[in-house]
Amino acid sequence: MSKRDREGAEHIQMEFGGTADKVVQAARVDTMHVTVNAHLGAGQSGGNGDQSPPTRPSEVAPPPRMFFARHDVLRNLSVLVDSDGAALILIHGWKGIGKSAVVSQWLVHNAQRFPDGERYINLADYHQNGGIAQALRDLLRRLSIDDDALRGPLSDLISRYRCHFADKHGVIVVDNVTAIEQAEQFLTNNPGLLVVAISRKELASLECEPVRVEAFTEAEGLAFLKTSGLENRVEAEPGPTAELLRLCGGFPRHIHRVAAQLKHRGSLRIADFVTELRLQSEPMLAVFDDAYAELSAPAAHLYRLLSVFPGHRVDNGAMCAATGFDEGTVVQLLEELRTWGLVTETGPGLHEIDEAVARHAKACADRDASAQTMRDALLGCLRHYSLLAAYADETIMGDRLRVSPKPPARSQPLFPNQGAAQEWMRKNRALLAALVRQANEAGLYELCWALADNMWAHYTNEKRPLEAASIYHLAAASARATPDYAALSRMLGLEAKSLTDAGEYDAALTIANEAEQVAPPEETPMGARLRSSAIEFQGRAQHKGGYLTSAQDSYQRALAMAPRPRSRGLLHRFLAQAHRQRDETELALSECDRSIACFKQAQDVRNLAISTLEKARLLRASGHKTEAISEFRHAQLLLAQTAAHYYESQAWHEISQLTEGQERIDALWQQLRLLRLISDPAQNEIAQLLRQHEPDAR
């Protein structure tokens, strides 16, 4: 075997995980993985001159022994040929993702469709060496066409190629296509000849829809490892196995390689292997180098900036803020990245970045971009998302104590209602939290605590206290570094409130005390609000911890300096709850009335409804059933205006407990409707109650 043949056989072994068998060794192997078994249209002569029967040519390398999954792609290829009668199939995906293996597997299972066999052309051999014309010459030469007939221009070569294949039922596989025009040159008028073009970028064509070969999902990668004889080991270490697959980026060749190494090193823990692999992750990312090298300079610049975006989601507005490009330019550049499979469009103006791609973009940025460029991009990204979060927070909670800058007024609201704002925050929470961390690490302290401040309304509604506490602990550290004592007091207060909600009352009280100590003087409007808020958070920690007398004292202290009706309304409600716990019903009702009056003055409908709900419960507990039902109905009507589905469902629950007959059934139906809207598990119990009353209830 020649050196060139040995290199080709080694490539096949690496590409497919198989062995270079006798057929491969006996045949000519081109640079990628071309196996020439026979010459189409010419008999193969033996050494004694006897004419042997012509064999079916198959220049495409055989599929790997461990070919796995890809059922959807294989099915799509068959549908394109069966239903659409396609003459051209475009297959694209990242380098090393398994495009050639998919084609090979499909051809093996569909060999009977193509009795005249398959021809393979690797255009990578000709990009710098004669182009399409030379590729056609080499193909025709393999068909035993005399060299003298192959000296003409490209048009003559195309004509001779089309004449030769005019009556053949076969496949032409053209690999490493970079432009659709290259693939179209191999088309003929013969419906029996199929051209399969393989490319690392998506190619647009009127002839057919492109077929993308995706990376393995985590489930597919896990199944692959199990079928490789590693089932017991991966089940014993699920966490390290997931990290192992993440490092492989879903690439079959990488997963196959690590599976082989794990089998060879049978005593090695997967966790230890992952530690080793992290040091070798850069070679794995090299599969994206070719795509990166093909990008235009502006697209390459934008690609490097993708590493700024945590969570691997990006919108056009954020890219404009990070790059300084206008939206039209960003759309054009993102389309260039998309054609190379580096981003995936998930909706209008929205793209996702694969984790492996994001790691490669980070490696490119570390190598090719200045630290100042990346810092400026992060700054633009932070400002963009901080502004959006400010609008969302304002829509959700309206006028509340904020230390972050107020967003500019808009003629039309960015979010039409609280539900839309809350949904935006829910979708972007992980990204925003990651940006808070990046801002702190980059020393962009003001943006760190400002963004955290604008997440408070969302955290309050979503009830994620431990996650919120970690974010506000980080934001407080940024405020200390600024130093901005108003921001520090607020971040400490929000951390204390989050810890209280998480049941960490002693830690919450300590932090709330510090929030009061660092707050600006109470003589200033902001100082008074911050001190009142910090003392309120002390009271909440004491209240939840069971120290009712101390909590009432803290609430009274906070009331003495609370400058706004909304703040006073909350404190009166907390006092009412403390009095109720001490069976001081009359005092509790008085505090509820004061709370309701404050929220009316503040025109805060949501909190007005919640305080009305609190009053109704006090009336019910003291035996005033008629008045309680009236207040519960009033609270329900108010809550229906605010889309506060959880609290409204509570109001309907209370009404159902105090009414009978059809009135009770109607209240249960309303409660079930609201619980379904918020996916509350309590809906099952209510549905069961309704079935007892109405057997046909669904």
C-alpha angles and dihedrals in degrees: 000000000000124000090253091051092048091051090050093049090049089051091053090050091052095041098049106019092236133110129269098250129197093272091057093045094048094048135065113270119203125207098280110028111304117155114188110198100166145345116265110235097012130085118237113240122219124220093265093055095252114144109239122202113274112261125219106262118233114176093166115099115249118260118264118272089238097049105160139186117334090128093141093051093047090049091049091053091052092048091052091053098038102040105025099032088225118197091189130041120189117204120184139172143122122310109273095015092119105262094142091046090054092051091047093049092049092049092051091055093044101041091121090064091061111044092169091061136225131301122201128208122181107201091192086079091057107039089096097020115064101312123223093340093060091043089055092046091054092047093049090045089056086054088061094252111155117257091233089065092053100061097090130099125281093270091058092048092051091050092050091047092051093047091052094051096038093109102024126115101209148105132260111202112198112190130197095021112177101182132032091234089066092058094043091059088070095055119109136184089252110108089200094065117082122197116205113194118196119198140166090223132052111261122204117224137163088215098071149340115270119245116220122209106212131202116265115273116236089257092053092047091050091049090050092054091049093051088050090067097264099107097119094046097049092046090051092053108032095158097051089042091056089049090048091054091046090055090050089056093218093292111147093212091054093046090048090049095050091045090055091048093049091050090049091049097046097169095051117109114233089231090058091046090053089054089054092045094054088065090053099043095108094070088053091056091052089090087080095052094089093053091047091051091054095054121105114250094258091047091049089051091051090046092056090052091057086082088069092067114083120205089035094257123118137174128205093249092056091049090051090051093047097046104029089231121133118251094257091057092045091051090050093049094045088053088055090052090046093054088058092048093246095124133022122217110230100173143336106323093351129113136176126214121213113237093240090050090050090053090050091048088052091051090050091048092050089051104036109023130070121242090241092054092053092045091051090050091051090048091053092046092050093049091050096051094038090057093048090047090050091055091046093048092048091051093049100045107012115198110017136138107289132169094186119092116275111248118245116271116261129207088222123030115251091222117039095212145353092271093057092047092048091049091052090051091047093053093046101036095105091047093048092048090050090050090053088056093045091049091052092048091048092050093246089136101163092052089047097059094034091057091045090051090054091055095060099094090051094049090049092055097038095051098222098144101164093048089047092048092054092050094049092045087057092044090051089054089053091049090052089052093051089042103229111151095190090055091042092053092048095047091048089049093051090047089052092049091049091050090049090054088050091053096251094129101160093049090045092053092050092051093044089053089054090049089058093046096053096042118113117260114294090234088078118073093237092044092053092050093047094047092047090049093049092050089047089055089050088054093049092052091048091045095051090043091057099253095127099165092050090046092053090049091051092048091051091049090050091048091055091064102026104121101190134065093232093055091047090049091056093048093050089051092051089050089051090053091049091050090049090054088053091049091246093140099166092049089046092052091050091052090048091054090050090049092050091050091052093050091048088054090048091045088229101154097180096054091039088058093047092051089047088053089052091051092049091054091052090051091049092049091051092052100256095132100165094048090045093054090049092051092045090053091047090051091048092053091050093047092050087064093056102045088236091152097174095054092041090053088053090053091052089047091055091047091051089053093053101042137063141210120006092350090061092046091051090052091050091051090052091049091050091050092054095043089054090053091057095035092239113174089222087078089082092060092048091048089053091052091051092050089055090055097035113025092196093054114125 
